[in-house]
Amino acid sequence: MKTLDNRRLRLGVAIAAAALVGGALIAGSQIDAVDKTEAAEPAALRAAAPRAAEKRVFAGIRQQGAVLGNEQAPLTLVEFADLQCPYCAQWARGTLPVVVSRYVRAGALRIEFRPLTFLGSDSLLAARTAVAAGTHGRLWDVVHGLYQVQGAENSGWVTDDVLADVVGRAGLDYDRVAADRDLPAVERELTKAQTEATAAGVTGVPAFALGRTGGQLTLLRLSSLGPEGIIPTIEAELAQ
């Protein structure tokens, strides 16, 4: 099997937000094999992805803060991701819509997003914006929108113009969301994300923990970033 791109996912660097939470996460991969084709696709081509399909992913599904789906769903999936990570974007574009359609819409699964920010300042600004959008019930729309237009790591691609466009397409006022980025609630969410990642033993992104809602979650090791990498595990958990 292929090994992950060491430069991107076996990081060997402290999380940029570590100063905020008093710790650092050294990252490696939670994925056994990755198809790099889409992750290597030029950003300009990804930015041209149809916006209509993007909007349909979460239409009509309840969002509250970092949570997508019915709070009473029997299963919870926690996703740990950096909004600059190309493999996180690959999973979001190709696999998340399938999982949402099949399990979240059916009320069988709820998903929680945990933004990590180890790749740099663009990661932190993107994460703060997404979490701030979550205070208005649109975190998942903003996260997904940012993955559609993701640029090269630390290239300065997370600009006000990009954020305003993504936030606007999520149906929110960008000035209001931007003003909320420094709220204590946003800071707490970022701290919570790193604390949970460290406690769970996350060593790379994207990483996922799955289990019964309200119970112990287990960190997964996926064989692939495609739907075939996670669907059998969800099905097995639902069958218990």
Summary of the structure (lengths in Angstrom):
residues: 240
radius of gyration: 16.4
end to end distance: 30.1
largest distance: 47.0
contacts: 807
relative contact order: 0.20
helix: 46%
strand: 12%
